[in-house]
Structure formats: C-alpha cells, structure tokens
C-alpha cells in the first residue's frame, strides 16, 4: 500500500512563502497523477493543484500565479511552492495520489499551514 507523508507546513506572515513536500513510498512516475488539496475549518476539502506526466499541471483559480506544483521522480516526492500567501490560504494541506484510473485515492495525513500576522 502506497503511503504519502507531508512536511513543510507552519506559521507564516501574509505575503510570505512556504514549500510543502510529499514523499511517497512508491514509484510516482507510474502514478496516474498526484496533487494537493486543502481543508479549512468548517469548509469542504478543495483542490489546490494536480500534476501528471500526461496532462501537466492544473491549478485552482484561487492559487494560480502564487503556487507551483512540481515533482522529483528520483526522490518520489511532490512539492508545492506557495508564495504571496494570504490568510485565506490557512488550512490543512493534504497530499493526494491516484495510481490508476479507477483506483481509490490515497491521502497523506495532512500538514497545517497558518497565514497570520
């Protein structure tokens, strides 16, 4: 069973930057796609960004131009570079992977990102 472990969350001031990492226990080059979701208190989990070998990258409108998703297949790790952070970016960020088209999604345990002065 593939496992995902996130790291890199924390407290940052508005306008600041953070980089999240997601280390997978499997060969991410073979995965259908990976990405990041987030969930703020009292809200539903929402998509942040996806990355796929076949379709490239996709971003939610609310992070376009501020966040960048990337991957290092040699390290089986996906990254989320976040800049120009806003208080509304505060949430638990979850790493996500889908290995095959009809396989169940895999989730990490989540990492807290808090944007506050």
Residue, then its C-alpha position, 0 to 999 in steps of 0.5 A: x500500500x502506497x503511503x504519502x507523508x507531508x512536511x513543510x507546513x507552519x506559521x507564516x506572515x501574509x505575503x510570505x512563502x512556504x514549500x510543502x513536500x510529499x514523499x511517497x513510498x512508491x514509484x510516482x512516475x507510474x502514478x496516474x497523477x498526484x496533487x494537493x488539496x486543502x481543508x479549512x475549518x468548517x469548509x469542504x476539502x478543495x483542490x489546490x493543484x494536480x500534476x501528471x506526466x500526461x496532462x501537466x499541471x492544473x491549478x485552482x483559480x484561487x492559487x494560480x500565479x502564487x503556487x507551483x506544483x512540481x515533482x522529483x521522480x528520483x526522490x518520489x516526492x511532490x512539492x508545492x511552492x506557495x508564495x504571496x500567501x494570504x490568510x485565506x490560504x490557512x488550512x490543512x494541506x493534504x497530499x493526494x495520489x491516484x495510481x490508476x484510473x479507477x483506483x481509490x485515492x490515497x491521502x497523506x495525513x495532512x500538514x497545517x499551514x497558518x497565514x497570520x500576522 
